[in-house]
Amino acid sequence: MTRLNRYPIFVTFGGGFTDEEVEPFFQKHDLSYTKVRPNKNLYYSVQVHDASELELLLDETYWYGAVNENFFISFTNLLTFELRMVKGWFFKKERTVPVIRATKEMSFITMEHDFMGYYLFSNEACFNTEDKVKAIFPDDGTIEFY
């Protein structure tokens, strides 16, 4: 993400393990954040303005993704929380769910189980070929392009 040098970046994370203990960190480092509690779970959206803020924030919050909390990174503030009817195996229940507001050009990253990888979703020209994606990301791992 730092190779793109494109800011602001919005990092949204939260879920069952997230609590307000992270707020003093945001305040100490003068990070711009909003707190949302759409249900019993707490979520934060932090607006990052440069590479040093991004590194600082990821160092502090990486573990949320590692314990399977929601962890979402985007170049625009795409994520909202809405009350929706969710269908389970034997029931339908109204729940608050994260919703991505699609835009003409958008990119976002979600984390794989236990933060062992990530998924990049994009309809932007800078990510429309495998070579363009590989040019942006470090070449020390495997990139699968679908």
N, C-alpha and C positions, 0 to 999 in steps of 0.2 A: 504494500500500500504506500509505503514511503517513496518507492521508485516513481509512482505516478505524480507525487508532489501535488496532490489535489485535495484541497481543504475547503470547508470544514468536512470532517468525517463524524458520523454519529455512531456511537457505540451504545447499544441498548442491551441490558442484561437484567436477569432477575428470576425469581421463582421461589421455591420453598426454603432455600438456605440463605437467601438474601435478607440482610437486616440493615438497620441504620448505622451500624458501626463503620461503614465505608464513607459516610458523609464527612467526618473530620478530615479524611484524606483529600476529598474533593476540595474542601475549604482551604486546607493548608497549601494546596498547590494551585489555588485559584482556578479550578476547573468549572466550567459552566455546565450545570446539570439540572434535570427536572426529575422529580420523584412521582411515580404513578402507583397507586394501589387499586387496580381495577377489581380486585377481589381480596381474598385474605393474603395473597402473595404480593410482594413488593418488587417493583421494577425501577431501574434508573436508566435515563438516557443522558449521555454525556456528549457534549459538542466539543470536538477536538480541533484545535486550530493549527497545529504544526506537528512535525515528526517527533519532537521531544515530548510533547504532551501525549501523543499516541503511545510511545514506548513506556512512559511513566504509567499511564492508565492500564495498559495491557499487563505490565509487570504486577500491578496491584490486583487486577480483576481476573486474570487468566484462570484462576482456580474455580471460578463460578462455572465456566464452560467445562472444566475437567470433572466437575461433579454433576454434570448433565443439567445445569441450569440453562435457561434460554440465553443465548449469546448471539447478537446480531450486529453486523457492521455495515453501514451504508454511506454513500456520499450525499444523500439527502435524507431528511427526516421522514422516512416512509412508513414507519411502524406505528400503528395505533392499537388500542385494545377495545373490542366491542363485544357486546352481549349477543351470542349466537346460539342457535339450537344445534347441539352436537349429538350425533347418533352413536350409541354404543352397541354392544352385542344384543342386548335385550331391552334397551330403553332409549328414550330421547330425553336430553336434559339441557336446560339453558345454562351456558357457561360463558365466562369471559375468556376470549381467545385473542391471540395476537393476529392482527390483520395487516397485510402489506398493501399499501395504496400504490397501485401500478401507475407509472408515468410513462411518457413517450420514450424517454431515455432514462434507464435506471440500472444500477448495479448494487448487489448486496451479497454479503457473505454470512452464511450460517455455519455453525460448528457441527462436526460429526460427533457421534457418541464418544464420551469421555475426552473430547477435544483432541482426538487422535488424527484429525484431518479437518477439512473444511469443504464447503460447497460454495462456489461462486456462481451466482445467477446474474445474467446481464443480457440486455438487448442493445448495448452500446457498441459502436463500431470498433472501439479500442479493444474489445474482447471477442470479436466475431470470428476469429480463426485460432486454431491451435498454436500457430507460431506467435501470434500477438500475445496470447496468454502466457506462453513460455518465456517470452522476452521480458515480461513484467515481473514474474515471480522468480524467486531464487531457484537455481538449478541443482539443489542438493536433495531433491526428492522426486517422487513420481507424480506426474500430472496426467490425469485421465480427462480427455476432452469428449463431451457428448454432444 
